[in-house]
Amino acid sequence: MLALVVIGWALARDIGHAAAPTFFRRMDPATAGAVGFMIRLGTLVITGLAALRVAGLNPQALAVGGRSALSCWASLRSRRSGT
Protein backbone atom coordinates (compact mmCIF):
# COMPACT_ATOMS: atom_id res chain seq x y z
CA MET A 1 0.00 0.00 0.00
CA LEU A 2 2.83 2.40 0.85
CA ALA A 3 4.45 1.72 -2.51
CA LEU A 4 1.21 2.65 -4.28
CA VAL A 5 0.98 5.92 -2.35
CA VAL A 6 4.62 6.76 -3.16
CA ILE A 7 4.04 6.02 -6.85
CA GLY A 8 0.91 8.19 -6.75
CA TRP A 9 2.84 11.01 -5.10
CA ALA A 10 5.48 10.86 -7.84
CA LEU A 11 2.77 10.73 -10.51
CA ALA A 12 1.01 13.77 -9.03
CA ARG A 13 4.29 15.68 -8.91
CA ASP A 14 5.10 14.79 -12.52
CA ILE A 15 1.62 15.75 -13.73
CA GLY A 16 1.93 19.08 -11.93
CA HIS A 17 5.35 19.78 -13.44
CA ALA A 18 4.19 18.78 -16.93
CA ALA A 19 1.09 20.98 -16.83
CA ALA A 20 2.70 24.01 -15.16
CA PRO A 21 4.04 25.71 -18.33
CA THR A 22 0.59 25.55 -19.93
CA PHE A 23 -1.05 27.03 -16.86
CA PHE A 24 1.46 29.85 -16.57
CA ARG A 25 1.01 30.78 -20.24
CA ARG A 26 -2.79 30.90 -20.02
CA MET A 27 -3.37 32.28 -16.50
CA ASP A 28 -1.87 34.75 -14.10
CA PRO A 29 0.75 33.19 -11.78
CA ALA A 30 -1.42 33.08 -8.64
CA THR A 31 -4.27 31.29 -10.41
CA ALA A 32 -1.89 28.92 -12.20
CA GLY A 33 -0.27 27.95 -8.91
CA ALA A 34 -3.65 27.29 -7.29
CA VAL A 35 -4.84 25.20 -10.24
CA GLY A 36 -1.62 23.19 -10.23
CA PHE A 37 -2.01 22.55 -6.52
CA MET A 38 -5.61 21.39 -6.96
CA ILE A 39 -4.58 18.98 -9.72
CA ARG A 40 -1.82 17.53 -7.53
CA LEU A 41 -4.17 17.29 -4.56
CA GLY A 42 -6.85 15.56 -6.61
CA THR A 43 -4.33 13.08 -7.95
CA LEU A 44 -3.12 12.33 -4.42
CA VAL A 45 -6.67 11.82 -3.15
CA ILE A 46 -7.49 9.43 -5.99
CA THR A 47 -4.27 7.51 -5.38
CA GLY A 48 -4.91 7.34 -1.64
CA LEU A 49 -8.42 6.02 -2.19
CA ALA A 50 -7.11 3.45 -4.65
CA ALA A 51 -4.45 2.36 -2.14
CA LEU A 52 -7.06 1.98 0.59
CA ARG A 53 -9.25 -0.01 -1.77
CA VAL A 54 -6.32 -2.31 -2.62
CA ALA A 55 -5.68 -2.72 1.12
CA GLY A 56 -9.25 -3.97 1.53
CA LEU A 57 -11.00 -0.97 3.07
CA ASN A 58 -14.48 -0.43 1.69
CA PRO A 59 -15.72 3.11 0.93
CA GLN A 60 -18.49 2.94 3.56
CA ALA A 61 -15.96 2.45 6.37
CA LEU A 62 -13.94 5.40 5.12
CA ALA A 63 -17.03 7.63 4.96
CA VAL A 64 -18.15 6.67 8.47
CA GLY A 65 -14.64 7.23 9.85
CA GLY A 66 -14.39 10.64 8.20
CA ARG A 67 -17.78 11.69 9.50
CA SER A 68 -16.88 10.59 13.03
CA ALA A 69 -13.57 12.46 12.94
CA LEU A 70 -15.28 15.60 11.66
CA SER A 71 -17.93 15.52 14.37
CA CYS A 72 -15.28 15.00 17.08
CA TRP A 73 -13.28 17.92 15.75
CA ALA A 74 -16.37 20.15 15.70
CA SER A 75 -17.22 19.14 19.26
CA LEU A 76 -13.71 19.94 20.51
CA ARG A 77 -13.75 23.24 18.66
CA SER A 78 -17.04 24.30 20.22
CA ARG A 79 -15.83 23.36 23.70
CA ARG A 80 -12.66 25.36 23.22
CA SER A 81 -14.54 28.45 22.10
CA GLY A 82 -16.96 28.17 25.03
CA THR A 83 -20.17 27.80 23.02
C-alpha positions as CSV (number, residue, x, y, z in Angstrom):
1,M,0.0,0.0,0.0
2,L,2.8,2.4,0.9
3,A,4.4,1.7,-2.5
4,L,1.2,2.6,-4.3
5,V,1.0,5.9,-2.3
6,V,4.6,6.8,-3.2
7,I,4.0,6.0,-6.8
8,G,0.9,8.2,-6.8
9,W,2.8,11.0,-5.1
10,A,5.5,10.9,-7.8
11,L,2.8,10.7,-10.5
12,A,1.0,13.8,-9.0
13,R,4.3,15.7,-8.9
14,D,5.1,14.8,-12.5
15,I,1.6,15.8,-13.7
16,G,1.9,19.1,-11.9
17,H,5.3,19.8,-13.4
18,A,4.2,18.8,-16.9
19,A,1.1,21.0,-16.8
20,A,2.7,24.0,-15.2
21,P,4.0,25.7,-18.3
22,T,0.6,25.6,-19.9
23,F,-1.0,27.0,-16.9
24,F,1.5,29.8,-16.6
25,R,1.0,30.8,-20.2
26,R,-2.8,30.9,-20.0
27,M,-3.4,32.3,-16.5
28,D,-1.9,34.8,-14.1
29,P,0.8,33.2,-11.8
30,A,-1.4,33.1,-8.6
31,T,-4.3,31.3,-10.4
32,A,-1.9,28.9,-12.2
33,G,-0.3,27.9,-8.9
34,A,-3.6,27.3,-7.3
35,V,-4.8,25.2,-10.2
36,G,-1.6,23.2,-10.2
37,F,-2.0,22.6,-6.5
38,M,-5.6,21.4,-7.0
39,I,-4.6,19.0,-9.7
40,R,-1.8,17.5,-7.5
41,L,-4.2,17.3,-4.6
42,G,-6.8,15.6,-6.6
43,T,-4.3,13.1,-7.9
44,L,-3.1,12.3,-4.4
45,V,-6.7,11.8,-3.1
46,I,-7.5,9.4,-6.0
47,T,-4.3,7.5,-5.4
48,G,-4.9,7.3,-1.6
49,L,-8.4,6.0,-2.2
50,A,-7.1,3.4,-4.6
51,A,-4.5,2.4,-2.1
52,L,-7.1,2.0,0.6
53,R,-9.2,0.0,-1.8
54,V,-6.3,-2.3,-2.6
55,A,-5.7,-2.7,1.1
56,G,-9.3,-4.0,1.5
57,L,-11.0,-1.0,3.1
58,N,-14.5,-0.4,1.7
59,P,-15.7,3.1,0.9
60,Q,-18.5,2.9,3.6
61,A,-16.0,2.4,6.4
62,L,-13.9,5.4,5.1
63,A,-17.0,7.6,5.0
64,V,-18.2,6.7,8.5
65,G,-14.6,7.2,9.9
66,G,-14.4,10.6,8.2
67,R,-17.8,11.7,9.5
68,S,-16.9,10.6,13.0
69,A,-13.6,12.5,12.9
70,L,-15.3,15.6,11.7
71,S,-17.9,15.5,14.4
72,C,-15.3,15.0,17.1
73,W,-13.3,17.9,15.8
74,A,-16.4,20.1,15.7
75,S,-17.2,19.1,19.3
76,L,-13.7,19.9,20.5
77,R,-13.7,23.2,18.7
78,S,-17.0,24.3,20.2
79,R,-15.8,23.4,23.7
80,R,-12.7,25.4,23.2
81,S,-14.5,28.4,22.1
82,G,-17.0,28.2,25.0
83,T,-20.2,27.8,23.0
